[in-house]
Amino acid sequence: MSNTITLSIDAAIEFLRIQQLPYGEFKTCAALDEAMQESCHFDSSLFVTAQVVYSISHLQDARVQEMKRKALGFFREQMEVPGLWRYWSSRNTVHPSLPIDLDDTSCISYVLKVSGEPAPANAGVMLANRSPEGLFYTWLAPRPGRPAPDDEHAHYGLNPESLLFLIFAGPKQFDQIDSVVNANVVLYLGENEGTASAIAYLTNLIVSQRGSHESLFYPHAVSLYYAVSRAYVHGAPALGETIPEIERRLTASQRDDGSFGNPLLTGLAANTLLNFGVNTQCLEACVGYLLTCQATDGSWRRAAMYVEPGSYYGTMEESQGPGIFYGSEELTTALCVEALAKYVSLRAEGSGDAWSS
């Protein structure tokens, strides 16, 4: 299997190299269905590129270094208020429609930091964007009793369009707490006093088996498990309390073919187990499935990872379901090749009980 995986990884890297846009972006697609077949079109954003850069950073290849260089230039170009980003890129006509958010800002800030770029001076403004319970709000905005930490960030990048969004979305959306967003903030800021409440919230959400994974934007719980696992492995060891429950849930929900429904969800599940250092038959089946469904051009098919709610105006229960689905071949491929690369690395390094099936 080792040679098969090596060839698979090489083909995936070459696919991503070819598909990267000249200015550094990896494509985001938007569609009306989860399989992303209905009215699917390019919808320029920052999030997919941030995820692809994170995923390929686990690969040792000269092509990867060049892809990262171009992508980091794209992030620097798109930064607005120092150290802050919004979802849609400036190449998208709807770019100003949403406020700056902590999901994109955290993911981009993290990949910049670990790529040796100057660390964005944004931790203070992010910590000022917490609820009274210490959880991170999705949308960045000035809030009563929590002024911006300095004049430089006082306006939070608000423009007329995003201000209207916050006004008409109402208090439920203005104060919206998303589990995956909180996990991505913890990934960037690490485990410390400022993130302690978010870590406790995530741990309790998973261990208590409350039923909902409490995300308005990520419809599949495995997205939360993945986000928690990478925050854990990159500096939030307290999240290790979630490992037994997440492993149990993944094992129980895997299909007979080794997948979790499609390559994207399977890649997320495999990476979660790998980040937690769990080598089980579940992981082996994930890898086997991924090797069987890679396309001849090195890609894995697109599927939705996240959604635009049918209505922003309300809670998760009131969102009227997803309105637009987002993903791309580039996003799925990056997650799958991340899993294969980690699998090879950990198999080579692992020994003893940690790697017994």
Buried (B, 14 or more C-beta within 10 A) or exposed (E): EEEEBEEBBBBBBBBBBEBBBEEBBBBBBBBEEBBBEEEBEBBBBBBBBBBBBBBBBBBEBEBBEEBBEBBBEBBEEBBBBEBBBBBBBEBBEEBBBBBBBBBBBBBBBBBBEEBEEEEBEBBBBBBBBBBEEBBBBBBBBBBEEBEBBEEEBEEBBBBEEBBEBBEEBEEEBBBBBBBBBBBBBBBBBBBEEBBBBBBBBBBEBBEEEEEEBBBBBBBBBBBBBBBBBBBBBBBBEBBBBBBEBBBEBBBEBBEEEBBBBBBBBBBBBBBBBBBBBBBBEBBBBBBEBBBEBBBEEBBBBBBBBBBBBBEBBBEBEEBEEBEBBBBBBBBBBBBBBBBBBBBBBBBEEEEEEEBEE
